[in-house]
Amino acid sequence: MEEKDSKFISIKDAMKLGQGIVSIRGWVHRERGSKKLKFIVLRDSTDIIQCVIELEKLGEEKFEIATKLQVEASLKIVGEIKKDERAPTGFEISVSDFEVVGESDTFPITKDQSPEFLADKRHLWLRSRKMISIMKIRSTVFGAIDEYFKGEGFYEYHSPIFQAVQCEGGSSLFDVDYFGKKGVFLAQTWQLYAEPAIFALEKIYTIAPSFRAEKSKTSRHLTEYWHAEMEVAWATFKDIQDYGEALIKFVVKKVLDERLEELKILERDPEKLRPTVEKPFPRMTYDEALVILKDKCDMAVEWGKDLRTIEEDKLSKLYDTPILVTHYPKIVKAFYMKQSPEREDVVHGVDFIAPEGYGEIIGGSERESDLGEIKRKLEEEGEDVSQYDFYLDTRKYGSVPHGGFGFGVERVISWICGLDTIKDAIPFPRTMLRWTP
């Protein structure tokens, strides 16, 4: 073949042309053939297309090469494209010439292999149409988060991954040997290092990895995951809730606008996502949630207990949009959440629970501004208050009402894509039992 890479176009662009001579390149997605014809379904990052190699047209020597092609061999192909409703994507290329760029010998992934095998071969399973579709949606979700916050006047801000204080609970911290020093951990959240910056920038966000050493083997937990977090000065508790709802609506709308083909490949009904864009999210207090659980789900939850996965799932299945549960008992929430001015036993904290049993996707709160109350809570939790001096300083010098939230990106992707496990929402999942490949 003549080597002019600039003439190659994507499969998607070739199908848009619909007719004429095209040059494409990609990997063998499927192959079958006879003594006179070889059918190759070629895949690139944009789509797949059926290509037909004929003995009569290419000659015995070239056709012999084609007969040996296996799944995932890489090719350059030149040929005439035309519509063909029988083909997998409605178009077919009659090949006039091809070049094998990289051979493939007995690709290890075939049909009906176990999730564990596919996890072991993740570096190859990424090539599947399922994973390609998920990764495209993932890219769209990340882009939408960035677009939303920048559109709302937020500055992107970055906090350290190595941290010396805990924010979400000491039992789930990853210890790090920091040049022989102890008491250093991988970040669970940016929050304690984000709050100081709102007194400078006022409105900030980040998209960064977080690490939690939870000994969990469920379908909705990862030990390394991506966290979209925001913090904003001068915010009321309602402001935080409004930002969270608007962000979710923006992200889901962007996916529906740009990724319907990928949702179709994943067999995800987009109509299940449209109410999220079109309807306001129900908001209820923790007390109201307990009443609903008792009356509609026949589940009695003792006041003061945090909502478990089973209760969140039952509650979420009553609605077709995410729901907001607010005003949780103070005893089950973190030290930084503001005590409600109306009730001393609850805080201005909120959880956004996704529909269809996909669990909490946002956790947020108005932040406690009372210096004495923060110290008291830290002492109750057995923390060395002196380690938090930098954080406490934020309340000494011109403190203002503020708050923020964390948005679990993989949980949102898992829900949008309708996945059975959160492990498929990230290219290389890290869990309690998996740290390779």
Secondary structure as UniProt FT lines:
FT   HELIX           5..7
FT   HELIX           11..17
FT   STRAND          20..33
FT   STRAND          37..43
FT   STRAND          48..54
FT   HELIX           55..58
FT   HELIX           60..67
FT   TURN            71..72
FT   STRAND          74..83
FT   TURN            85..86
FT   TURN            88..89
FT   STRAND          91..102
FT   HELIX           115..120
FT   HELIX           122..125
FT   TURN            126..127
FT   HELIX           129..151
FT   TURN            152..153
FT   STRAND          155..156
FT   STRAND          162..163
FT   HELIX           170..172
FT   TURN            179..180
FT   STRAND          185..186
FT   HELIX           191..201
FT   STRAND          203..211
FT   TURN            219..220
FT   STRAND          224..233
FT   HELIX           237..258
FT   HELIX           260..265
FT   TURN            266..267
FT   HELIX           270..272
FT   HELIX           274..278
FT   STRAND          283..285
FT   HELIX           286..297
FT   TURN            303..304
FT   HELIX           309..316
FT   TURN            317..318
FT   STRAND          323..326
FT   HELIX           330..332
FT   TURN            335..336
FT   TURN            344..345
FT   STRAND          346..347
FT   STRAND          349..354
FT   HELIX           355..357
FT   STRAND          359..367
FT   HELIX           371..380
FT   TURN            381..382
FT   HELIX           385..388
FT   HELIX           389..392
FT   HELIX           393..395
FT   STRAND          402..408
FT   HELIX           409..417
FT   HELIX           422..425
FT   TURN            432..433
//
